[in-house]
């Protein structure tokens, strides 16, 4: 699992392949799934990439 600024990734042990799940934490709702796949595009999730502190799960 990788965590970054209220975001986290996880994998389903029973799933074949390299797809991961992306979750976002919200204080009022807890962790919610926001995407799934083998290549996560930050822009589609509304994540702005900071070149000094990039998320470890986006390309």
C-alpha positions in Angstrom: 0.0 0.0 0.0 1.2 3.5 -0.8 -0.2 6.5 1.0 0.0 10.1 0.0 -1.9 13.2 1.3 -5.2 11.5 2.0 -4.9 9.1 -0.9 -4.0 5.4 -0.7 -3.6 2.4 -3.1 -4.4 -1.2 -2.4 -4.6 -4.5 -4.2 -7.1 -7.4 -4.2 -5.1 -10.5 -3.4 -7.5 -12.6 -5.4 -7.4 -10.5 -8.5 -5.1 -11.6 -11.3 -3.0 -8.9 -13.0 -1.5 -5.7 -11.8 -4.6 -3.5 -11.3 -4.7 -1.5 -8.1 -7.5 0.4 -6.3 -7.2 4.0 -5.4 -8.9 5.4 -2.3 -9.4 8.9 -1.0 -10.0 9.7 2.7 -12.7 12.2 3.6 -13.2 13.0 7.3 -17.0 12.9 7.0 -17.1 9.7 4.9 -13.9 7.7 5.6 -12.1 5.9 2.8 -13.9 5.8 -0.6 -12.7 4.0 -3.8 -12.0 6.6 -6.5 -10.5 4.5 -9.3 -9.0 1.1 -10.3 -6.5 0.0 -12.9 -2.9 -0.6 -13.8 -2.1 3.0 -14.8 -3.7 5.8 -12.7 -4.0 9.2 -14.3 -3.9 11.8 -11.5 -5.7 14.4 -13.6 -8.8 12.2 -14.0 -9.0 11.9 -10.2 -8.6 15.7 -9.6 -5.1 15.3 -8.2 -2.7 18.2 -9.0 0.9 16.8 -9.3 3.4 18.8 -7.3 6.9 18.1 -8.9 8.5 18.4 -5.5 6.1 15.9 -3.9 4.5 13.7 -6.6 2.0 11.0 -5.7 3.7 7.5 -5.8 0.8 5.9 -7.7 0.2 8.2 -10.7 2.0 8.6 -14.0 
